[in-house]
Each structure stands twice: as C-alpha cells, then as structure tokens.
Amino acid sequence: MILDSGFLEEEQQEAKDIKEEQRREAEQFLSDVRKTFGSAHGKRIFTFLLEQGGVNAPLFSKETDIYRNVAVHDFVVENVLSAVIMADEDIYLSIIRERAEKLRNEEEMKNE
C-alpha cells in the first residue's frame, strides 16, 4: 500500500500544530497561575481549595473514610497542586510556611 506523501505532510503539520497549541495553552496556564497566586486573595482561595481537598489532613481517620480521603487527596495533589508547583514551587512553599507559622502561634497561645 502506497501512501500519498502530501497526506503524510498534512498529518505531520497537523500534529505539529496541535503540539504548538498545547504548548501555548500550558504556558498561558502557568502564567495565569503565577498571576493568581501572586496576590494575597489568590493565595487564600488556593489554600482553601487545598484544605477542602484534604492535602494537609490525615488520610486515615475513620475506616469508612479512608478510600474517599485517599482518592480526594490524590486527585487534588495530582491535578491541582502539581500544576501550581510546576508553575512556581515557591507559591506552595510560602503557603506551607504561613500554615506552619499559624499553627505555631496557635500552639503558643494555648500554652500561655
């Protein structure tokens, strides 16, 4: 079977165009992430979403909740957090630092 070389060139060009569009969309997403989390309100919203996704919560509480907790945690980590860390890992690190500081302050207030 002989394939028309024009057909192959069209497919190669289409694949190249698709790859370029995916690259452009990824760059736009990363730029959006940086801008969003560069603001205090963007960081607060993201922190709220991570908390709702159980990123910082214990996975193993009641036996009946284990599978749900792990599934939600894994989804959030793989599909939300990883994208943000790819954009700028300092965003997540700053959230972790702020959370740790808040926990330390709460602990100090309990001990006073």
WOPEWO-V261781 format. One record per residue. N is the residue number from 1. RES is the residue in one letter. NEAR is the number of other C-alpha atoms within 8 Angstrom. Layout:
n: {N N}
res: {RES RES}
near: {NEAR NEAR}
This chain:
n: {1 2 3 4 5 6 7 8 9 10 11 12 13 14 15 16 17 18 19 20 21 22 23 24 25 26 27 28 29 30 31 32 33 34 35 36 37 38 39 40 41 42 43 44 45 46 47 48 49 50 51 52 53 54 55 56 57 58 59 60 61 62 63 64 65 66 67 68 69 70 71 72 73 74 75 76 77 78 79 80 81 82 83 84 85 86 87 88 89 90 91 92 93 94 95 96 97 98 99 100 101 102 103 104 105 106 107 108 109 110 111 112}
res: {M I L D S G F L E E E Q Q E A K D I K E E Q R R E A E Q F L S D V R K T F G S A H G K R I F T F L L E Q G G V N A P L F S K E T D I Y R N V A V H D F V V E N V L S A V I M A D E D I Y L S I I R E R A E K L R N E E E M K N E}
near: {2 3 6 6 6 6 8 9 8 8 8 8 8 8 8 8 8 8 8 8 8 8 8 8 8 8 8 8 8 12 9 8 10 10 8 9 12 9 8 7 7 10 13 8 8 9 9 8 8 12 10 7 9 12 10 6 6 6 9 8 7 6 6 5 9 11 7 7 11 9 8 10 12 8 9 12 10 9 8 9 10 9 10 13 11 8 10 9 9 7 12 10 8 8 10 8 8 8 8 8 8 8 8 8 8 8 8 8 7 6 5 4}
